[in-house]
């Protein structure tokens, strides 16, 4: 099982980014998958999850601004992030949560003017 997040970068406040999480060694769409983030000097913060049957959930801090989705044909999960703020600056990483949590390498998102 491997997970690789990508798509991070430097963006101005109010901007958008789309993160990708490519899975290998398992069927991403058959699992509970999540996005997490870790801001500088802080612990891990859960951001969003997508269940195998399609239900999505969000942390209050990102609700209405972020959207989680997946493309089963590409075995890839996404996080569309809109209206980014300084407090969204963090290392973002994805996890496979079914059958024991597996974490992939993250991608850095920096919101700065």
C-alpha positions in Angstrom: 0.0 0.0 0.0 1.4 3.3 -1.0 -0.1 6.8 -1.0 1.5 9.9 -2.6 0.0 13.4 -2.2 0.8 16.1 -4.7 -0.4 19.5 -5.9 0.7 21.7 -3.0 2.4 25.0 -3.5 2.4 28.7 -2.7 -0.9 30.6 -3.1 -2.2 34.0 -2.1 -5.1 34.3 0.3 -8.4 33.7 -1.5 -6.7 31.5 -4.0 -7.3 27.8 -4.8 -5.4 24.6 -5.1 -6.3 21.0 -5.9 -4.4 18.3 -4.1 -4.2 14.7 -5.4 -3.6 11.5 -3.5 -2.6 8.6 -5.8 -3.0 5.2 -4.3 -1.2 2.0 -5.3 -1.4 -1.6 -4.0 -5.1 -1.3 -3.1 -8.4 -0.2 -4.5 -8.9 3.4 -3.2 -12.6 3.5 -3.9 -13.2 0.5 -1.7 -11.8 2.2 1.4 -12.4 5.0 3.8 -9.9 7.7 2.8 -9.0 11.0 4.5 -7.1 14.2 4.2 -5.2 15.5 7.2 -2.9 18.5 7.7 -0.2 19.5 10.1 0.5 23.2 10.5 3.9 24.4 11.7 4.4 23.6 15.4 1.0 21.9 15.7 -0.3 18.4 15.7 -2.2 16.6 13.0 -5.6 18.0 12.2 -8.3 15.9 10.4 -9.6 17.8 7.3 -12.0 15.6 5.4 -13.0 12.0 4.6 -14.8 10.1 1.9 -16.4 6.8 2.6 -16.4 3.9 0.2 -20.1 4.4 -0.5 -19.5 8.1 -1.3 -20.4 10.0 1.8 -18.2 12.9 2.6 -17.4 14.7 5.8 -15.5 17.9 6.6 -13.9 19.7 9.6 -15.8 22.8 10.5 -12.7 24.9 9.7 -12.9 23.9 6.0 -16.6 23.2 5.4 -17.9 25.2 2.5 -14.4 25.9 1.1 -12.9 22.4 0.5 -14.3 19.5 -1.5 -13.1 15.9 -1.4 -13.7 13.6 -4.3 -12.1 10.6 -6.0 -11.7 9.1 -9.4 -11.9 5.3 -9.1 -10.6 4.7 -12.6 -7.4 6.6 -11.7 -7.3 5.3 -8.1 -6.8 8.9 -7.0 -8.5 11.1 -4.4 -8.6 14.8 -4.6 -9.0 17.8 -2.3 -10.2 21.0 -4.0 -9.4 23.9 -1.7 -10.9 27.3 -2.4 -10.8 30.6 -0.6 -7.6 29.7 1.1 -6.5 31.6 4.2 -3.3 31.9 6.1 -4.5 29.3 8.6 -4.7 26.7 5.9 -0.9 26.7 5.6 0.2 23.2 6.5 1.7 20.0 5.3 -1.3 18.0 3.8 -1.3 14.3 3.6 -3.7 11.5 2.8 -4.6 8.3 4.7 -6.2 5.0 4.0 -8.2 4.4 7.1 -9.9 1.0 6.4 -8.0 -2.0 7.8 -5.5 0.0 9.8 -4.4 3.6 9.0 -1.8 4.0 6.3 -0.3 7.4 5.7 1.5 8.7 2.6 4.0 11.5 2.2 2.5 14.9 2.3 2.5 18.0 0.1 3.2 21.5 1.4 0.5 24.2 1.1 1.6 27.7 1.9 -0.8 30.6 1.9 1.0 33.9 1.8 0.7 37.3 0.3 
